[in-house]
């Protein structure tokens, strides 16, 4: 039988106090909802329906082609939100798992376990529960004398005795799909809140159908993220789990509590990561690279034996044995060739460098293609912007660029060129030439005696 998912992500998330919809808020630089959708894609599910409402266009842009969208125009509660998926799923046989879009710590293994447990128990509905020390704010699981679930009672509706119950509803359910859409229209609007509670489906089904529970041992897995503090808590759990997995796979992480690695990052055995380092996006770190300390890498490929310290690397590629930093900045498609040295306060943007190229300090390389064995002196700049458009600089092999040189693009520097320090080069330089583009020095004798100096105070 096929499996389906309904993910509820229509709420505004007012406690987040941001304009962004709650379920799109980033955790480790990736939207919260993406964690859930990725795990749905790798689970045994056949189709996923995402119920959206507030700023639905954000989700549609983010997840186009990956889920089926259902729209909840009015925020009338979880029961009403689930009913909005009926056009996509109502006529289909199978099992549906209902999830909340603010639970980024649920993974594909848990999803599969819930579905398998539901199917093997032959229950009509399975409610996923967990135990917490402080259940305040959560719906309580009320069981009958036989230990079977009788109802879910929301916090505000609990009696004094029910408030002492520590087994809570997680908001996750597995249910026969046909039965689900038979029962949803029977849920009545809560008079106090004016909403349709999905939790009421338990009491509706209890007299005639079998309802079981799946108890989550690790309660943090089903924590809901409702405010910015909860974001930090979820990030800590996620960071610890990711770091542990990498370390068990042969990655040396120094002071792992200070290291943040994103969910999609690939790091191969033999890599060393020093403190205060963040690696996110679709980054790939290859063996024997040394990353950090105080380094941020996002959606970049770091090849073997590369060293990156005290630097920022965004959307870039660094080839083997190159060293980056301290205090370098690579961005917007920078591709650093093998055996390069990109040193202190050097920025490389949308440029490619060849083998054994060096820019040791205080240089800017933008919109450039550089050959092999090129040396950028201190203060060298590719002047790529004329105030309206960006222009290209092309530099050949075996080129020496003296200190404080400006290469005004568009410009081509041939092979084996030597550019004198202090030059502003505006014309192409042919192979083997030396370019000097600066004014002649003029010395004016006895000039300083004409300068007006402040009088010295008498001592």
Secondary structure by P-SEA (a helix, b strand, c coil): cbbbbbbbcccccccccccccccccccccccaaaaaaaaaaaccccbbbbbbcccaaaaaaaccccbbbbbbcccccaaaaaacccccccccbbbbbbbbcccccccaaaaaaaaaaaaaacccbbbbbbcccccccbbbbbbccccccccccccccccccccccccccccbbbccaaaaaaccccccccccccbbbcccccccccccbbbbbbbbcccccccccccaaaaaaaaaaaaaaaaaaaaaabbbbcccccccccccccccccbbbbcbbbbbcbbbbcccbbbccbbbbccbbbccbbbbcccccccccccccbbbccbbbbccbbbbccccccccbbbbcccccccccccccbbbbcccccccbbbbccccccccccccbbbbbbbbcbbbbcccccccccbbbccbbbbcccccccccccccbbbbbcccbbbbccccccccccccccc
